[in-house]
Each structure stands twice: as structure tokens, then as C-alpha cells.
Amino acid sequence: FLDPIVLLTVLFLVNAVYAIFSFIQFRYLFGGSSFIAPSSFTYAEYARRGFAELVVVTIINFVILIFGLTFVKKESKKIFTAIKALLTLLVIFTFILLVSAFYRMTVYEQAYGFTYLRIFTQAFMVMLFFLFIINIIYIWYPRLPIIKSFFIVSLAVYIILNFANVDVIIAK
């Protein structure tokens, strides 16, 4: 088991880094095409960069959430409540990055239209949104069957994608 004070320190530092990173992401969000135009970024690089950042941060945050909720000593209720608050803040910062990546993909699609990969990428981002909502619920209500919830959301996204006529969406 991890010492809760060490975990609090790590969570505080990670959240501080994410706060700075989120501030930069707001510049991307509200800069949009004006950020792309003067730089050497193409729309594809702009979108891929956002998606790559999202995937890396998502993996890091899932690992931190698992360790923070599973392998920490639950000695003091106040300290564990602080850990839960910092984990919730971690998920909120992930939402900011998710919105940024989704916006970048939308800008890319407005410029070049839909493809299978672009639609599936956006569906993946929507699925991540719901998975992190489940994480927030699980942080504060640990009796939630999280694996079953993840499976249900993933299955729902898979079924929706299979029943959605992606060819028609691309053609329109």
C-alpha cells in the first residue's frame, strides 16, 4: 500500500502541471484557426497532436486513478477525502484536454470533411468522456461496479458505431 501523504504530494504536483497545461490548452481552444495559420502546423498535425496528447494523458490518469483508489492506505478519512478531491480535479483536467482534442478534430473535419478514421476518433473521444464520468462517480461512490460500467459504455459505443451508417455520414 502507498502512503497517503506521498500520494497527496504526487497528486498535487501532477494537478499543478495539468493546470499549467490546461491554461495552454485554452489558448489552443480560443486560438483555433488563427493558431494554425501563422505557424507551420497543418490541420492534420493540429488534430493529431491534440489526439496524441489526449491518449498519453488518458493512460497516465487511468494509472494514477487505479493506484490512488486501490493501493493507498485508508487510515484518515480527511486525507482520503483530500485524495478523492485531487483525483476528481485530475479528471476535470482530463476533460479540458478531451474538449481541446475534440475541438481540434472538429476544426480538421470542417476543413477536410469526414473519413472513417475521423469519425471513429471522435467516437473514441466520446467514449473516453463517459469513461471518465464513470471514474468520477467511482471516486466518490466506490461500490460502483467499474469494470462492468466500462464494459457497458464501450459496448454501447461499439453498437452505435455499427448501427450508424458511417458511409452516409461521410457522404453528406
Protein Blocks (a to p, Z undefined) as FASTA:
>chain_A
ZZfklmmmmmmmmmmmmmmmmmmmmmmmmnmmmmmmmmmbdfklmmmmmmmmmmmmmmmm
mmmmmmmmmmpccfblklmmmmmmmmmmmmmmmmmmmmmmmmmmmmmmmmnopafklmmm
mmmmmmmmmmmmmmmmmmmmmmbcfklmmmmmmmmmmmmmmmpcfklmmmZZ
